[in-house]
Amino acid sequence: MRIGIDGIPLAATKTGIGHYTFELARELALVAPDIDFELISPFPFIDQQGDSLPCNLNWAHVKGGFLRRRWWTIGLPLYVRESALDLFHGTNYNVPLWNRCRTVVTVHDLSLLMYPETHEMHLVARARRRLPFMVRTATMIITPTESAKRDLCDCLQVAPEKIVAIPEAPRHQFYPAPKSETAAVKRKFNLKDDFILFVGTIEPRKNLLTLVQALEKIFAHSAFRPQLVIVGKKGWLSEDLFSYIERSAVKEQILFTGYVSDDELRALYSACGVFVYPSLYEGFGLPPLEAMACGAPVVASRISSLVEVVGGAAVLVPPKEPHSFASEIVKIFENEARRKQLSKQGVDRAAQFSWRRTALSTLDVYRQLIGK
């Protein structure tokens, strides 16, 4: 049996979908050694990690200028036919058109359709054209949560029996880091002992303005003086946020680190006083779960996907209420017993998710389709 997997998310520095693609492909190859898997891309891969991958997982860089420009309509369908793939899994919303094999598409979230004001308009227009067509074309759809599945049914009128919700997981790199690691990363970034952490792309959907306003309220109404550390690359439509921070009285307490390594991120998760995730909308929400795996107490938005993912192991507040975030952050910093309780609950909750379970559930979908 031969299965192709969309490798385009691995042709750039890995972020959320890139990590999903890589972790899923590796675990699939480990749990199904009798199946040949291929990561397929018209672009060169970054960091192929060849020596660390199972022998039944291969990289397929399909060269050709014209085929690259018409990848989903010509290049990939030709490759699927010539390679006699039994199934293709589009891990980033797309599947080959005019295909002759069964296809699975992962729809991580519908933020482009549900929160268009938080994205650049050309991407919104493209999603409005392509997403309805892709979900109709795919044989089966995977979402990371039941919440995302409901969104898909409601927004695009997809039959629920065509969708399977399969949760993602923290990567194995995330666990409570020893003090030697946390001390080193605090020195590198010149961090205070008490700091609030956020991790994610800097874009409107992440609702960072609310977090900055929460920090302002903490400074205005308490003697507590925490630092806010924001980890992640600069995304789109973030000018208003940076303009607000430039005028804010707490701007000297806000640090942007940019993209960091996994080792540094593990140390930051482990060292922070509290991890805060005020996102307006998520399909899954990996950063809170990664933070939990490292023992960080978590305060997050009370939105359906995060309620599903974190369970009762985090403090959840309405996403548009800076005063609620401020109040809960201060409570955690001032109550050591509460902080330790949330830390333990978070570690236990994160342990319920694993990429092996994700791969086994995904493999069940493949086998059901190929069996048909």
TANOR-V447209 format. One record per residue. RES is the residue in three letters. SS is DSSP state (H for helix, E for strand, L for the rest). Layout:
# TANOR-V447209
((RES SS) (RES SS))
This chain:
# TANOR-V447209
((MET L) (ARG E) (ILE E) (GLY E) (ILE E) (ASP E) (GLY L) (ILE H) (PRO H) (LEU H) (ALA L) (ALA L) (THR L) (LYS L) (THR L) (GLY H) (ILE H) (GLY H) (HIS H) (TYR H) (THR H) (PHE H) (GLU H) (LEU H) (ALA H) (ARG H) (GLU H) (LEU H) (ALA H) (LEU H) (VAL H) (ALA L) (PRO L) (ASP L) (ILE L) (ASP E) (PHE E) (GLU E) (LEU E) (ILE E) (SER E) (PRO L) (PHE L) (PRO L) (PHE L) (ILE L) (ASP L) (GLN L) (GLN L) (GLY H) (ASP H) (SER H) (LEU L) (PRO L) (CYS L) (ASN L) (LEU E) (ASN E) (TRP E) (ALA E) (HIS E) (VAL L) (LYS L) (GLY L) (GLY H) (PHE H) (LEU H) (ARG H) (ARG H) (ARG L) (TRP H) (TRP H) (THR H) (ILE H) (GLY H) (LEU H) (PRO H) (LEU H) (TYR H) (VAL H) (ARG H) (GLU H) (SER H) (ALA L) (LEU L) (ASP L) (LEU E) (PHE E) (HIS E) (GLY E) (THR L) (ASN L) (TYR L) (ASN L) (VAL L) (PRO L) (LEU L) (TRP L) (ASN L) (ARG L) (CYS L) (ARG E) (THR E) (VAL E) (VAL E) (THR E) (VAL L) (HIS L) (ASP L) (LEU L) (SER H) (LEU H) (LEU H) (MET H) (TYR L) (PRO H) (GLU H) (THR H) (HIS L) (GLU L) (MET H) (HIS H) (LEU H) (VAL H) (ALA H) (ARG H) (ALA H) (ARG H) (ARG H) (ARG H) (LEU H) (PRO H) (PHE H) (MET H) (VAL H) (ARG H) (THR H) (ALA L) (THR L) (MET E) (ILE E) (ILE E) (THR E) (PRO L) (THR L) (GLU H) (SER H) (ALA H) (LYS H) (ARG H) (ASP H) (LEU H) (CYS H) (ASP H) (CYS H) (LEU H) (GLN L) (VAL L) (ALA L) (PRO H) (GLU H) (LYS H) (ILE E) (VAL E) (ALA E) (ILE L) (PRO L) (GLU L) (ALA L) (PRO L) (ARG L) (HIS L) (GLN L) (PHE L) (TYR L) (PRO L) (ALA L) (PRO L) (LYS H) (SER H) (GLU H) (THR H) (ALA H) (ALA H) (VAL H) (LYS H) (ARG H) (LYS H) (PHE H) (ASN L) (LEU L) (LYS L) (ASP L) (ASP L) (PHE E) (ILE E) (LEU E) (PHE E) (VAL E) (GLY L) (THR L) (ILE E) (GLU L) (PRO H) (ARG H) (LYS H) (ASN L) (LEU H) (LEU H) (THR H) (LEU H) (VAL H) (GLN H) (ALA H) (LEU H) (GLU H) (LYS H) (ILE H) (PHE H) (ALA H) (HIS H) (SER L) (ALA L) (PHE L) (ARG L) (PRO L) (GLN E) (LEU E) (VAL E) (ILE E) (VAL E) (GLY L) (LYS L) (LYS E) (GLY L) (TRP L) (LEU L) (SER L) (GLU H) (ASP H) (LEU H) (PHE H) (SER H) (TYR H) (ILE H) (GLU H) (ARG H) (SER L) (ALA L) (VAL L) (LYS H) (GLU H) (GLN H) (ILE E) (LEU E) (PHE E) (THR E) (GLY E) (TYR L) (VAL L) (SER L) (ASP H) (ASP H) (GLU H) (LEU H) (ARG H) (ALA H) (LEU H) (TYR H) (SER H) (ALA H) (CYS L) (GLY L) (VAL E) (PHE E) (VAL E) (TYR E) (PRO L) (SER L) (LEU L) (TYR L) (GLU L) (GLY L) (PHE L) (GLY L) (LEU H) (PRO H) (PRO H) (LEU H) (GLU H) (ALA H) (MET H) (ALA H) (CYS L) (GLY L) (ALA L) (PRO L) (VAL E) (VAL E) (ALA E) (SER E) (ARG L) (ILE L) (SER H) (SER H) (LEU H) (VAL H) (GLU H) (VAL H) (VAL H) (GLY L) (GLY L) (ALA L) (ALA L) (VAL E) (LEU E) (VAL E) (PRO L) (PRO L) (LYS L) (GLU L) (PRO H) (HIS H) (SER H) (PHE H) (ALA H) (SER H) (GLU H) (ILE H) (VAL H) (LYS H) (ILE H) (PHE H) (GLU H) (ASN L) (GLU H) (ALA H) (ARG H) (ARG H) (LYS H) (GLN H) (LEU H) (SER H) (LYS H) (GLN H) (GLY H) (VAL H) (ASP H) (ARG H) (ALA H) (ALA L) (GLN L) (PHE L) (SER L) (TRP H) (ARG H) (ARG H) (THR H) (ALA H) (LEU H) (SER H) (THR H) (LEU H) (ASP H) (VAL H) (TYR H) (ARG H) (GLN H) (LEU H) (ILE H) (GLY H) (LYS L))
